[in-house]
Amino acid sequence: MKGSMIRTIGKHKESYVLMAPYMVFFLLFTILPVILSVVLGFTYYNMIEPPRFIGWYNYIRLFLDDDVFIIALKNTLFFAFVTGPVSYMLSFFVAWMINDLSKTLRSIATSVFYIPTVIGAAIFPMWRLIFSPDEYGYLNGLLMGMGFISEPVAWLLDKEYVLIILILVQLWMSLGISFLAFVAGLQTVDRSLYEAGVMDGIKNRFQELWYITLPSMIPQLIFGAVMQIVISFSVADVSIQLAGFPSTEYAGETMVTHVMDYGSIRYEMGYASAMAVVLFFLMVFTNRLVTKLLNKVGI
């Protein structure tokens, strides 16, 4: 076994040399931080004193003594299970709709739909102006002008509206990497499969989509799902920029903003690491579940 592995490495040594820089960075900045987070999650560590082992205390504290974490967990799950599937399906639907356009029109449409993702962080001031709490805010001015409300509403300060607004803004920014992967994946589907499908009894585009297009795009579908899961579970910038840090009554608090609170402000790195580990396993579980579902596409 060992000799076979050595022969394989020797046979493909150029490939391993080319992969080495990436693997070094992957180990240093992905694998190692995950391992350190798991270890630090069982310690009390304030970045001044050496880490002190405290067992499961951080995890007990998370679920039994930290009310804000429970709010952040609920917000994150709600946010993820709304924006994740909607963004995923929207990304695929738009990519599917523009797939039959000419190369030039498809490139233009791809750029237009991808622009919100590129400039999203740069136009948070525009969103704050739209949802401004005074009568000069665009939404308040429009609703007051139409007679729907009689006085301005503090949209980003009212806990009833904060999470819904954050979800809407995130959906507006949602056509990201998944969308580009779907656009590319649709172009790789063998056109002869559609001709064969017609001979086998496929009668409309939706049957083509289910029995030919989607099964031919499993790698791109899984990649898009993984990216969408990571994005929807790790939302933070939208909440901080629009709802504040912290938000009113923690209405816009997410697990990432809670980790930032304890990790970069309070310097309770052990506790923050425990939260990060919980978030990591939530992502892994969701990823495994979605991957199993996608592998059944076309069956």
C-alpha positions in Angstrom: 0.0 0.0 0.0 2.8 2.4 1.0 4.8 1.5 -2.1 1.8 2.0 -4.3 1.2 5.4 -2.9 4.9 6.4 -3.4 4.7 5.2 -7.0 1.6 7.2 -7.6 3.1 10.4 -6.1 6.3 9.8 -8.2 4.2 9.3 -11.4 2.3 12.5 -10.8 4.9 14.6 -9.0 4.4 17.7 -11.2 0.7 17.8 -10.3 1.5 17.5 -6.6 4.1 20.3 -6.9 1.5 22.6 -8.6 -1.0 21.7 -5.9 1.4 22.3 -3.0 1.0 26.1 -2.6 -2.8 25.8 -2.5 -2.6 22.9 -0.1 -0.3 24.8 2.3 -2.7 27.8 2.4 -5.7 25.4 2.7 -4.1 23.7 5.7 -2.9 26.9 7.3 -6.1 29.1 6.8 -8.9 26.5 6.7 -8.0 23.2 8.4 -5.8 24.6 11.2 -8.4 27.3 12.3 -11.1 24.7 12.4 -9.0 22.4 14.6 -8.0 25.3 16.8 -11.6 26.4 17.2 -12.6 22.9 18.3 -9.8 22.9 20.9 -10.3 26.4 22.2 -14.1 25.7 22.5 -13.2 23.6 25.6 -11.1 26.3 27.2 -11.4 29.8 28.8 -9.1 32.0 26.7 -9.0 35.8 26.9 -5.9 36.3 24.7 -3.9 37.5 27.8 -3.8 34.4 30.0 -2.9 31.0 28.6 -6.0 28.9 27.6 -7.5 27.1 30.6 -9.4 23.8 30.1 -13.0 24.0 31.3 -14.6 21.1 29.5 -18.1 21.5 28.2 -18.8 24.7 30.1 -18.9 27.0 27.0 -21.4 24.8 25.3 -23.6 24.5 28.4 -23.4 28.3 28.7 -24.4 28.7 25.1 -27.7 26.8 25.3 -28.7 27.3 28.9 -27.4 30.7 29.9 -27.0 32.9 26.8 -30.4 34.2 25.8 -28.9 36.4 23.0 -27.2 33.3 21.5 -30.7 31.6 21.3 -32.0 34.7 19.5 -29.0 34.6 17.2 -29.5 30.9 16.5 -33.2 31.3 15.7 -32.5 34.4 13.4 -29.7 32.5 11.6 -31.8 29.4 11.0 -34.7 31.5 9.8 -32.5 33.6 7.6 -30.7 30.5 6.2 -33.8 28.5 5.5 -35.5 31.4 3.7 -32.7 33.1 1.8 -30.8 29.8 1.1 -33.5 27.9 -0.9 -35.0 31.1 -2.5 -31.6 32.4 -3.6 -30.6 29.0 -4.9 -33.7 28.5 -6.9 -33.7 32.1 -8.1 -30.1 31.8 -9.2 -30.9 28.6 -11.2 -34.1 30.0 -12.7 -32.4 33.2 -14.0 -29.5 31.2 -15.4 -31.9 28.8 -17.1 -33.9 31.6 -18.6 -30.9 33.4 -20.1 -29.2 30.2 -21.3 -30.9 30.1 -24.7 -29.9 33.7 -25.5 -27.2 34.5 -28.0 -23.6 34.7 -26.6 -23.6 38.5 -26.5 -27.0 38.9 -24.9 -26.2 36.1 -22.4 -23.0 37.9 -21.4 -24.9 41.2 -20.9 -27.7 39.5 -18.9 -25.2 37.7 -16.7 -23.4 41.0 -16.0 -26.7 42.8 -15.2 -27.9 40.1 -12.8 -24.5 39.7 -11.1 -24.0 43.5 -10.5 -26.0 43.6 -7.2 -23.6 41.0 -5.7 -20.5 43.0 -6.8 -21.7 46.4 -5.6 -24.0 45.2 -2.7 -21.7 46.3 0.1 -21.1 49.7 -1.6 -24.7 50.7 -1.6 -25.7 50.1 2.0 -26.1 53.9 2.4 -28.8 53.7 -0.3 -30.7 51.1 1.7 -30.4 53.2 4.8 -31.8 56.1 2.9 -34.7 54.0 1.6 -35.6 52.8 5.1 -34.7 56.1 6.9 -36.9 56.5 10.0 -38.0 60.1 9.2 -40.3 61.4 6.5 -37.4 61.9 4.1 -36.8 58.2 3.8 -38.0 57.0 0.4 -40.2 54.2 1.7 -41.8 56.4 4.4 -42.3 59.2 1.9 -43.9 56.9 -0.6 -46.3 55.2 1.9 -47.2 58.6 3.5 -47.9 60.1 0.1 -50.1 57.2 -0.8 -52.0 57.4 2.5 -51.0 54.0 3.9 -49.3 55.4 7.0 -49.8 58.7 8.8 -46.4 59.0 10.4 -42.9 57.8 9.7 -41.9 54.2 10.7 -38.5 53.4 12.1 -38.1 50.4 9.8 -34.5 49.5 10.9 -35.2 50.2 14.6 -38.4 48.2 15.0 -37.8 44.6 15.8 -40.9 43.6 13.9 -39.4 44.7 10.6 -35.7 44.3 10.9 -35.2 40.7 10.0 -37.7 40.9 7.1 -35.8 43.9 5.7 -32.4 42.1 6.1 -33.8 39.1 4.2 -35.1 41.2 1.4 -31.7 43.0 1.0 -29.8 39.7 1.1 -32.1 38.3 -1.6 -31.4 41.3 -3.8 -27.7 40.5 -3.4 -28.2 36.8 -3.8 -27.3 36.1 -7.5 -23.6 35.4 -6.7 -21.2 32.6 -7.3 -24.0 30.0 -7.5 -25.5 32.0 -10.4 -22.2 32.0 -12.3 -21.7 28.3 -11.7 -25.2 27.6 -13.1 -24.6 29.7 -16.1 -21.4 27.8 -16.8 -23.0 24.4 -16.1 -25.8 24.9 -18.5 -23.4 25.6 -21.3 -21.7 22.2 -20.7 -24.8 20.1 -21.1 -24.5 17.9 -24.2 -27.1 19.1 -26.7 -27.4 15.6 -28.2 -29.0 14.5 -25.0 -32.0 16.7 -25.7 -32.4 15.1 -29.2 -32.2 11.6 -27.6 -34.7 12.7 -25.0 -37.3 13.6 -27.7 -36.9 10.2 -29.1 -37.5 8.7 -25.6 -40.7 10.6 -25.1 -39.8 13.9 -23.4 -42.4 16.4 -24.5 -41.7 19.7 -22.8 -38.9 21.9 -21.3 -39.8 21.0 -17.8 -39.3 17.2 -18.5 -36.0 18.2 -20.3 -35.0 20.1 -17.1 -35.7 17.3 -14.7 -34.5 14.3 -16.7 -31.6 15.8 -18.7 -30.4 19.3 -17.6 -30.4 18.8 -13.8 -28.7 15.3 -13.8 -26.1 16.6 -16.2 -25.3 19.5 -13.8 -25.0 17.7 -10.5 -21.4 19.0 -9.8 -22.5 22.6 -10.4 -25.7 22.1 -8.4 -23.7 20.8 -5.4 -21.1 23.5 -5.7 -23.9 26.2 -5.8 -25.6 24.6 -2.8 -22.4 24.6 -0.8 -21.7 28.2 -1.6 -25.3 29.2 -0.8 -25.3 27.4 2.5 -22.1 29.2 3.5 -23.4 32.6 2.5 -26.8 32.2 4.1 -25.4 30.9 7.4 -22.6 33.4 7.7 -24.5 36.6 7.1 -23.2 39.5 9.1 -22.4 42.6 7.0 -26.0 43.2 6.1 -27.1 43.1 9.7 -24.3 45.3 11.0 -24.6 47.9 8.2 -28.4 48.3 8.3 -29.6 47.2 11.7 -26.5 48.3 13.8 -24.2 46.3 16.1 -26.0 45.3 18.2 -29.4 45.7 16.6 -32.5 46.8 18.5 -33.3 44.1 21.1 -31.0 41.9 19.0 -33.7 41.5 16.4 -31.0 41.4 13.6 -28.4 39.4 15.6 -26.9 36.4 13.8 -24.5 33.7 15.0 -21.6 35.4 13.1 -22.3 38.8 14.7 -22.5 37.1 18.1 -19.1 35.4 17.4 -17.7 38.9 16.5 -19.1 40.4 19.7 -17.4 37.8 22.0 -14.3 37.3 19.8 -13.3 40.8 18.6 -14.9 43.0 21.3 -15.0 41.0 24.6 -12.0 38.8 23.7 -13.6 35.7 25.1 -12.0 33.6 22.4 -12.9 30.2 24.0 -16.6 31.1 24.1 -16.5 32.6 20.6 -14.8 29.4 19.3 -17.5 27.3 20.8 -20.1 29.3 18.9 -18.1 29.0 15.7 -17.9 25.2 16.2 -21.7 25.0 16.5 -22.1 27.1 13.4 -19.6 24.9 11.5 -21.5 21.7 12.3 -24.8 23.3 11.3 -23.3 24.1 7.9 -21.8 20.6 7.6 -25.1 18.9 8.5 -27.1 21.1 6.1 -24.6 20.5 3.4 -24.8 16.7 3.8 -28.6 16.8 3.7 -28.7 19.0 0.6 -26.1 16.9 -1.2 -28.1 13.8 -0.6 -31.3 15.5 -2.0 -29.5 16.8 -5.1 -28.1 13.3 -5.8 -31.7 12.1 -6.2 -32.4 14.7 -9.0 -33.8 13.1 -12.1 -34.5 9.7 -10.5 
